[in-house]
Amino acid sequence: MYTFKPFVFVVHKGHGPERPKARSGHRIACDHRNLYSYGGFNPCVSDSDMVNDPTWNASKPLFKELWRFNLASEQWKRLPGQENMPNELASNAVVLRDNALIVYGGTGVPFGESCSNQLYVCNLENGSIRIMPAWGELPEPQYGQALVSFGPYIYTMGGTTGYDYTCDIHKFDLRTHRWEMIYARSGRDESEPLGRYRHELAFDGRLIYVFGGGTSTEVFGFSEIPTFDLWTNSWKMLSTYGDNDGTMVPEARRCHGCVQHKDEKTGVTSVFISGGYDGDWVFSDVWRLDLSTRRWTLLRECILPSPVYFHSAALTPEGRMYIFGGIVKVNNELFQVQRTNAVYSAWLTIPKLSEICWQALNHYYPNLRNMSPRKLLRIGIPLRFVQRFDSNDL
């Protein structure tokens, strides 16, 4: 029997003739219809499993791949045209705008030996990829950066060359294609955060919030959140408040997932972090931070199926968080890990009743994915839900 359960993870098996190999260091994004996965790394893939894949043979152990996972049919599709993808395919940063995935930075193998400061635009219908022209004060080639998108701008913060770690902030104007440095670390400001990589960002229209991250030897915590004020071009540290007795906050980590959600009814914006790694421990917890009160809440029922890091998380417009891939513990053994290609999701809000009905309908009638759009409309399914299916999957 179908039961709607918020904050409970569901594992998605995936259907169809193809699916991506297990990976880490990739990035995902979601819209109403699909999850998109870019790049990734796996040094443990057997060549015998990829003998008929010339792209893998040229790029291994990195994946020159852009995948699409339809959220309604739960079917994977590898998009064509990845021959033009760059060689820097691990620890990129991505943002989804309209029907394009904008990819920035990243590294090849060995990590740090080649890094990127190029912006690439991936067409999510046909898989074509092009370099976005750029001029001005270009950031240094790095990997492990994080991006936020607001209006006509993309902001990038932090990253590493493999040796040095920064907290510099650059702004890219999508109209003029001009890069501008808006903050360079000086070391003289006590509010300035330490350089880092594999952190995550949130944004409220004025402040950029920096969540966790680290270097090769340290990780950063969450009792204070470094924030950059775009109105004053300055850093400040914001104290947060803990769960339970006020002292409980997430443990320091890097390589975690992070999504941002705004409740349409209350207007409250929350940030959710999931999993991650502190150099010794792999986490399976999910935490919520209310940006208005800056109070952390441990979602005690929302536990990842396995402790995981170097995964990627994304949120649908309806409020469902999807997680794909990463490095997971094996049988909860401390030092045994492997990469995964698992997809799982959890609702972070109570969506509209029509959305819950749509989930129930797919649960009871899984063959809907095999019907034509015309037949789906004829049996009374609203057009906006029929359009959730990829036409290529019907």
C-alpha positions in Angstrom: 0.0 0.0 0.0 1.3 3.4 -0.9 1.9 5.8 2.0 3.3 9.3 1.6 6.2 9.7 4.1 8.2 12.9 4.2 11.8 12.7 5.4 12.1 9.0 4.6 14.4 7.8 1.9 13.2 5.7 -1.0 15.6 3.7 -3.2 15.0 3.9 -6.9 16.0 0.7 -8.9 16.2 2.3 -12.3 14.7 0.7 -15.5 15.7 0.3 -19.1 18.7 -1.2 -20.9 21.4 1.2 -19.6 22.5 2.8 -16.4 25.7 4.6 -15.3 28.5 2.8 -13.5 29.2 3.5 -9.9 31.1 6.8 -9.4 32.2 9.6 -7.2 33.2 13.2 -7.8 30.3 13.7 -10.2 27.6 16.5 -10.0 23.9 16.3 -10.4 21.0 18.7 -10.9 17.2 18.3 -11.0 14.3 19.9 -12.7 10.6 18.9 -12.8 11.2 15.9 -15.1 14.8 14.7 -14.8 17.9 14.2 -12.8 21.1 15.0 -14.7 24.5 13.6 -13.8 27.8 15.1 -15.2 31.2 13.4 -15.1 32.6 11.3 -12.2 35.5 9.0 -11.3 36.0 5.3 -10.6 39.4 3.7 -10.7 37.8 0.2 -10.0 35.7 -0.3 -13.1 36.8 -3.4 -14.9 37.9 -2.8 -18.5 36.0 -6.0 -19.5 32.7 -4.3 -18.5 33.5 -1.3 -20.8 35.1 -3.1 -23.7 32.6 -1.7 -26.2 32.8 1.8 -24.9 35.5 3.8 -26.8 34.8 6.9 -24.7 35.7 5.2 -21.5 38.8 3.7 -23.0 40.0 7.2 -23.8 39.0 8.9 -20.5 39.3 6.2 -17.8 39.2 6.3 -14.8 37.0 9.4 -15.5 33.6 9.4 -17.1 33.0 11.6 -20.1 29.3 11.2 -19.6 26.2 13.2 -19.2 23.3 11.1 -18.0 19.6 11.8 -17.7 17.4 9.9 -15.2 13.7 10.5 -15.8 12.0 10.9 -12.4 8.6 9.5 -13.6 9.8 6.4 -15.5 12.9 5.9 -13.4 14.8 5.2 -16.6 18.4 6.2 -17.3 19.5 7.6 -20.7 23.1 8.4 -21.6 23.0 11.6 -23.8 25.1 11.6 -27.0 27.8 14.2 -27.8 30.1 13.6 -24.9 33.2 13.4 -27.1 33.5 17.2 -26.7 33.5 17.1 -22.9 36.7 18.4 -21.2 39.2 16.1 -19.5 38.5 17.7 -16.1 35.6 15.6 -15.0 35.9 15.3 -11.2 34.8 17.8 -8.5 33.3 20.3 -10.9 30.6 22.7 -9.9 27.3 22.9 -11.7 24.1 25.0 -11.9 21.0 24.4 -13.8 19.5 27.3 -15.8 16.5 26.8 -18.1 17.3 23.8 -20.2 21.1 24.0 -19.8 23.6 22.7 -17.3 26.4 25.1 -16.7 29.6 23.3 -15.6 32.6 25.1 -14.1 36.1 24.0 -12.9 37.1 20.4 -12.1 40.2 18.3 -12.3 41.5 15.4 -14.3 43.7 12.5 -13.0 46.1 12.7 -11.2 44.0 15.1 -9.2 45.3 18.7 -9.4 47.7 18.0 -12.3 45.2 19.5 -14.7 42.5 21.9 -13.5 39.9 24.0 -15.3 38.6 27.6 -15.1 36.3 27.2 -18.2 32.6 27.4 -18.2 30.8 24.8 -20.3 27.2 24.7 -21.3 25.5 21.4 -21.7 22.3 21.2 -23.8 20.1 18.8 -21.8 17.9 17.8 -24.8 20.6 16.7 -27.2 23.7 16.4 -25.0 25.8 18.9 -27.0 28.4 20.8 -25.1 30.1 24.1 -25.8 32.6 26.4 -24.2 31.1 29.7 -22.9 33.4 32.5 -24.1 34.8 34.5 -21.2 37.1 37.5 -20.5 38.1 39.7 -17.6 39.5 38.6 -14.3 39.3 34.8 -14.7 39.6 32.7 -11.6 42.6 30.4 -11.2 42.1 26.9 -12.6 40.9 24.8 -9.7 38.6 22.1 -8.6 36.2 21.5 -5.7 34.7 25.0 -6.1 31.0 25.8 -5.4 28.6 28.0 -7.4 25.5 30.0 -6.8 23.3 31.5 -9.5 21.3 34.7 -9.1 19.8 36.9 -11.8 22.3 37.3 -14.7 25.2 36.3 -12.5 27.1 33.2 -11.4 29.3 33.4 -8.3 32.1 31.0 -7.6 33.8 30.6 -4.2 36.8 28.6 -3.0 38.5 25.6 -4.6 42.0 24.1 -4.7 44.8 23.6 -7.2 45.7 20.4 -5.3 48.2 22.4 -3.2 46.7 25.8 -2.4 43.1 26.4 -1.1 41.2 29.6 -1.6 38.2 31.5 -0.4 38.3 34.0 -3.3 35.0 35.0 -4.9 34.5 35.7 -8.6 31.4 36.9 -10.4 30.5 35.9 -14.0 28.0 38.0 -16.0 26.0 35.7 -18.3 25.1 38.7 -20.5 28.6 40.1 -21.2 30.6 36.9 -20.4 32.9 39.0 -18.2 34.6 37.6 -15.1 35.1 40.0 -12.1 37.0 39.3 -8.9 34.9 40.6 -6.0 37.0 39.3 -3.1 40.5 38.1 -2.8 41.7 36.6 0.4 44.1 38.9 2.3 44.5 37.1 5.6 44.1 40.3 7.5 40.4 40.1 8.1 39.4 37.9 11.1 36.0 37.3 9.6 37.6 35.9 6.4 37.2 32.1 6.2 40.1 29.8 5.6 40.5 28.4 2.0 38.7 25.2 1.3 37.3 22.8 -1.3 34.3 20.5 -1.5 32.2 22.9 0.6 28.7 23.9 -0.4 26.9 27.2 -0.7 23.5 28.7 -0.1 22.2 32.1 -1.0 19.3 34.4 0.2 19.6 37.2 -2.4 22.2 39.1 -0.4 24.3 36.7 1.7 26.3 33.7 0.4 26.5 31.1 3.1 29.5 28.6 3.1 28.8 25.2 4.6 31.7 23.0 5.7 34.5 21.9 3.3 38.1 21.4 4.1 41.6 20.7 2.9 43.6 17.5 2.6 44.2 17.6 6.4 41.3 19.4 8.0 37.6 19.9 7.9 35.4 22.9 8.8 32.4 22.9 11.1 28.9 24.4 11.3 28.6 26.2 14.7 29.6 29.3 12.8 28.8 29.9 9.1 31.1 32.1 7.0 28.9 34.5 5.0 29.8 36.9 2.3 27.6 40.0 1.9 27.3 41.0 -1.7 26.1 44.5 -0.7 29.2 45.4 1.3 31.7 43.0 -0.3 32.7 41.7 3.1 32.8 38.5 5.1 31.2 37.9 8.5 30.8 34.9 10.7 27.2 34.0 11.7 26.7 31.9 14.9 24.2 29.1 14.6 22.0 27.5 17.3 22.0 23.8 18.0 19.3 21.2 18.1 18.0 19.6 21.3 19.6 21.5 24.2 21.1 24.1 21.9 24.5 22.6 21.6 24.0 19.9 18.9 25.2 21.0 15.4 26.5 18.9 12.5 30.0 17.5 12.9 32.6 19.1 10.7 32.9 17.5 7.2 33.7 17.9 3.5 32.4 16.1 0.4 28.8 16.3 1.7 25.5 17.0 -0.1 23.6 20.2 0.2 20.3 21.6 -1.1 18.3 24.7 -0.4 14.5 24.8 -0.2 12.0 27.7 0.3 8.6 26.9 1.7 6.0 28.5 -0.4 3.5 28.8 2.4 5.8 30.2 5.2 8.5 31.8 3.1 11.1 30.1 5.3 14.3 29.1 3.5 16.1 26.0 4.8 19.4 24.4 3.9 19.8 20.6 4.2 23.2 18.9 4.4 23.6 15.1 3.9 26.4 12.7 4.5 30.1 13.7 4.1 33.5 12.8 5.5 35.8 14.2 8.1 38.9 12.2 7.2 38.0 9.3 9.5 34.3 9.0 9.7 31.7 8.7 6.9 28.3 10.3 7.8 24.7 9.1 7.1 22.9 12.0 8.8 20.7 14.8 7.4 20.5 18.2 9.0 18.3 21.2 8.4 19.3 24.8 9.0 16.6 27.5 9.1 18.3 30.5 7.6 15.9 33.0 9.4 16.6 31.6 12.9 19.9 30.0 12.1 18.9 26.9 14.2 20.0 23.4 13.2 17.7 20.4 13.4 18.8 16.8 13.1 16.2 15.0 11.0 16.3 11.9 13.1 14.0 9.8 10.8 15.8 10.9 7.7 18.8 8.7 7.6 20.8 7.9 4.4 20.6 4.2 3.3 24.4 4.0 3.7 27.0 6.4 5.1 28.3 8.2 1.9 30.6 11.0 0.7 31.7 12.4 -2.6 28.1 11.9 -3.6 25.9 14.6 -5.1 22.5 15.9 -4.1 19.9 18.0 -5.9 16.3 19.2 -5.2 13.3 19.1 -7.5 11.1 22.3 -7.7 8.5 20.3 -5.8 10.8 19.7 -2.8 12.1 16.2 -3.3 15.8 15.7 -2.6 17.6 13.2 -4.8 21.0 11.7 -4.1 23.1 9.8 -6.6 26.4 7.9 -6.4 29.3 8.5 -4.1 31.6 6.4 -1.9 29.8 4.3 0.7 30.8 2.1 3.6 30.7 -1.7 2.9 28.7 -3.6 5.5 29.4 -0.7 7.9 33.0 -1.6 8.1 35.2 1.4 9.2 37.8 1.1 6.5 35.9 -0.8 3.7 34.4 1.5 1.1 33.3 1.3 -2.5 31.6 3.5 -5.1 27.9 3.2 -5.8 25.4 4.1 -8.6 22.4 4.1 -6.2 19.7 6.7 -6.6 17.5 7.5 -3.6 15.2 10.4 -2.6 13.3 11.9 0.3 10.6 14.6 0.4 11.7 17.6 2.4 8.3 19.2 2.5 4.6 18.3 2.1 3.9 18.9 -1.6 0.6 19.6 -3.2 -2.0 16.9 -3.0 -1.9 16.5 -6.8 1.8 15.6 -6.5 1.1 13.0 -3.8 -1.6 11.6 -6.1 0.9 11.4 -9.0 3.3 9.4 -6.8 0.6 7.0 -5.7 -0.6 6.5 -9.3 2.9 5.6 -10.4 3.2 3.2 -7.5 0.0 1.3 -8.3 0.3 1.5 -12.1 4.0 1.2 -12.9 3.2 0.5 -16.6 2.2 4.1 -17.2 5.8 4.6 -18.3 5.1 2.3 -21.3 2.0 4.1 -22.5 1.9 6.8 -25.2 1.2 10.4 -24.3 -2.1 10.2 -26.2 -3.3 7.2 -24.2 -2.2 8.8 -20.9 -4.2 11.9 -21.7 -7.2 9.7 -22.8 -7.4 8.0 -19.4 -7.5 11.3 -17.7 -4.0 12.1 -16.6 -3.3 15.9 -16.7 -1.0 17.1 -19.4 1.5 18.6 -16.9 2.1 15.1 -15.5 2.1 13.4 -18.9 4.9 15.8 -19.8 7.0 14.5 -16.8 7.8 11.4 -18.9 10.7 11.8 -21.4 9.1 11.4 -24.9 12.0 9.2 -25.8 11.1 6.8 -23.0 7.5 6.3 -24.1 
